[in-house]
Amino acid sequence: MNEETFNLSIRKFLKKVGIGSQREIEQAVDKAIEEGRLKGTETLPARMTLEVGDLNLRIDFEGNVELE
């Protein structure tokens, strides 16, 4: 295994997940505010699940998305 290639690959994947996730959350919040389902002052519970099938790895990460 090439450690440098492995680490760069993980970083690239996590960057893709981070950017894509942020964009999806922002769009969903904007839409919910426009539709009146959110006021824009809430704290939203969030969970992210990471799965790597060939490793039988499944981990949940939990936190909050604060709007104000």
Residue frames as qw, qx, qy, qz and C-alpha x, y, z in Angstrom:
[[0.000, 0.890, 0.456, 0.000, 0.00, 0.00, 0.00],
 [0.378, 0.347, -0.018, 0.858, 1.21, 3.48, -0.84],
 [0.245, -0.559, -0.558, 0.562, 0.50, 5.62, 2.25],
 [0.020, -0.311, 0.091, 0.946, 0.68, 8.91, 0.36],
 [0.256, -0.138, -0.675, -0.678, -1.77, 7.77, -2.33],
 [0.338, -0.465, -0.813, 0.086, -4.06, 6.32, 0.34],
 [0.194, -0.520, -0.403, 0.728, -4.07, 9.52, 2.44],
 [0.084, 0.196, -0.288, -0.934, -4.61, 11.77, -0.60],
 [0.283, -0.262, -0.797, -0.465, -7.48, 9.58, -1.73],
 [0.288, -0.554, -0.712, 0.322, -9.16, 9.80, 1.68],
 [0.105, -0.446, -0.145, 0.877, -8.73, 13.58, 1.76],
 [0.154, 0.018, -0.537, -0.829, -10.18, 13.92, -1.75],
 [0.316, -0.416, -0.829, -0.199, -13.19, 11.80, -0.78],
 [0.273, -0.571, -0.567, 0.527, -13.79, 13.73, 2.45],
 [0.024, -0.292, 0.105, 0.951, -13.51, 17.07, 0.63],
 [0.246, -0.171, -0.690, -0.659, -16.12, 15.89, -1.90],
 [0.357, -0.516, -0.775, 0.078, -18.42, 14.74, 0.92],
 [0.242, -0.481, -0.363, 0.761, -17.93, 17.97, 2.87],
 [0.069, 0.176, -0.267, -0.945, -18.58, 20.32, -0.04],
 [0.316, -0.246, -0.750, -0.526, -21.52, 18.31, -1.36],
 [0.348, -0.503, -0.747, 0.261, -23.08, 17.94, 2.09],
 [0.123, -0.401, -0.227, 0.879, -22.76, 21.64, 2.86],
 [0.182, 0.033, -0.448, -0.874, -24.42, 22.56, -0.44],
 [0.375, -0.354, -0.806, -0.291, -27.31, 20.14, 0.13],
 [0.306, -0.515, -0.623, 0.502, -27.90, 21.36, 3.69],
 [0.038, -0.298, -0.007, 0.954, -27.82, 25.01, 2.62],
 [0.274, -0.102, -0.593, -0.751, -30.32, 24.39, -0.18],
 [0.394, -0.433, -0.809, -0.042, -32.65, 22.40, 2.08],
 [0.239, -0.482, -0.466, 0.702, -32.55, 25.10, 4.78],
 [0.067, 0.165, -0.211, -0.961, -33.18, 27.89, 2.26],
 [0.348, -0.236, -0.717, -0.557, -36.16, 26.01, 0.85],
 [0.385, -0.481, -0.753, 0.230, -37.58, 25.25, 4.30],
 [0.131, -0.400, -0.260, 0.869, -37.30, 28.93, 5.27],
 [0.185, 0.035, -0.431, -0.883, -38.96, 30.02, 2.01],
 [0.446, -0.311, -0.752, -0.372, -41.81, 27.54, 2.60],
 [0.448, -0.578, 0.144, -0.666, -42.23, 28.68, 6.21],
 [0.898, -0.214, -0.385, 0.000, -41.24, 25.34, 7.73],
 [0.661, -0.226, -0.281, 0.658, -38.26, 26.97, 9.47],
 [0.098, -0.974, -0.170, 0.115, -37.84, 30.42, 10.97],
 [0.548, 0.668, -0.257, 0.433, -34.06, 30.52, 10.59],
 [0.252, -0.712, 0.454, -0.473, -33.30, 30.46, 14.30],
 [0.957, -0.212, 0.008, -0.198, -33.43, 26.70, 14.88],
 [0.159, -0.550, 0.819, 0.045, -30.77, 24.21, 15.84],
 [0.872, 0.210, -0.212, -0.389, -31.20, 21.14, 13.68],
 [0.691, -0.379, 0.614, 0.044, -29.98, 17.72, 14.77],
 [0.625, 0.604, -0.410, -0.276, -27.93, 16.04, 12.06],
 [0.776, -0.290, 0.556, 0.066, -26.45, 12.61, 11.46],
 [0.487, 0.640, -0.521, -0.287, -23.99, 11.44, 8.83],
 [0.914, -0.147, 0.378, -0.023, -23.37, 7.76, 8.13],
 [0.190, 0.682, -0.657, -0.260, -20.07, 6.64, 6.64],
 [0.930, 0.021, 0.351, -0.110, -20.01, 3.23, 4.96],
 [0.203, 0.607, -0.713, -0.285, -17.12, 1.42, 3.32],
 [0.912, 0.044, -0.068, -0.402, -18.63, -1.81, 2.04],
 [0.791, 0.311, -0.509, 0.135, -15.56, -3.96, 1.49],
 [0.199, 0.345, -0.666, 0.631, -14.41, -3.17, 5.03],
 [0.459, -0.548, -0.697, -0.046, -17.79, -3.77, 6.64],
 [0.251, -0.148, -0.335, 0.896, -17.37, -0.29, 8.14],
 [0.171, -0.699, -0.485, -0.498, -20.44, 1.70, 9.12],
 [0.345, -0.270, -0.453, 0.777, -20.13, 4.65, 11.50],
 [0.048, -0.854, -0.444, -0.266, -22.67, 7.33, 12.43],
 [0.321, 0.006, -0.233, 0.918, -21.55, 10.84, 13.28],
 [0.149, -0.794, -0.582, -0.086, -24.02, 13.09, 15.08],
 [0.291, -0.134, -0.153, 0.935, -24.09, 16.81, 15.70],
 [0.151, 0.782, 0.490, -0.354, -26.14, 19.96, 15.26],
 [0.326, 0.381, 0.336, 0.798, -26.55, 22.52, 12.52],
 [0.128, -0.635, -0.430, 0.629, -27.20, 25.89, 14.13],
 [0.323, 0.678, 0.457, 0.476, -29.02, 28.50, 12.06],
 [0.073, -0.889, 0.010, -0.451, -28.47, 31.38, 14.47]]
